[in-house]
Amino acid sequence: MRVALASPPFPTSINDGLYWADQLIQSAIQDKADIICFPESYLPGYPGMGAGAAERTPEQLQAALDKVCELAATYAIAVIMPMDWHHPDGLVNVAHVISSTGEVLGYQTKNQLDPTEDNIWIPGTQRHLFEIKGVKFGITICHEGFRYPESVRWAARQDAAIVFHPHFVGSNTQGVPLTTWGHQDNPYYEKAMMMRAMENTIYFASVNYASLYPEAASSIVGPDGSCVAHVPYGQPGVVVAEIDPARATGLLAKRFKSELYR
């Protein structure tokens, strides 16, 4: 499977987000990607960083999802599109999975919210596994993938070869420019990516925005913890890499003795 990670700028509106989605999907298919993943809450944009609450109505979000389905079908590529989504109990942070024919296969909710997000979203309650072209994968969203490793281990124990990790860390206003992936002085996020891959013996695909001061690069990490590829810091764009599902044995995840922790 050829995996693409999209690092767009913060969308200023739903239409702006859809414009960048179209551009980055076209870039991904030029490199023959089978699936592309976007950052957390990409449509209509992470709260406070772009599009306002006025663009979070159920009708607007459904229309945006319909447009993404059209893009997936037009370009024959599977898409993981993180969005805000309405639930009877409140707003949830989700990642929709769309097939290369434009069919919505389901979504994964963000179940472990950062404490600062309690007034934005309600937490989800379930985990799901998805499959594209015979490759099983899971999704964990931002804070839960960085600080709740069991969200990734669950997928690895269900035979996922890769876990996608849409997130947002960084700023457009202040920060320290990063230059070297995984450097000891970088924020810990890239080290966490390495650990999620190594401790489960799977691929981990972590997807961030192209902010002026990102605290982590959009990165594909191999089962041995090595960085397979990443998007240059702060630059909008796409990285595409081929993964070998045979390398994602899930060995360490499957040796976990859950009965010892009951």
Secondary structure, DSSP 8 states (H G I E B T S, - for coil): -EEEEEE----SSHHHHHHHHHHHHHHHHHTT-SEEE--TTTBT-STTSSS-GGG--HHHHHHHHHHHHHHHHHHT-EEEEEEEEEETTEEEEEEEEE-TTS-EEEEEE--S--GGGTTT---------EEETTEEEEE--THHHHH-THHHHHHHHTT-SEEEEE---EESSS-----STT-TTS-THHHHHHHHHHTTTSEEEEE----SEESS--EEE-TTS-EEEE--TT--EEEEEE--GGG---HHHHT--GGGG-
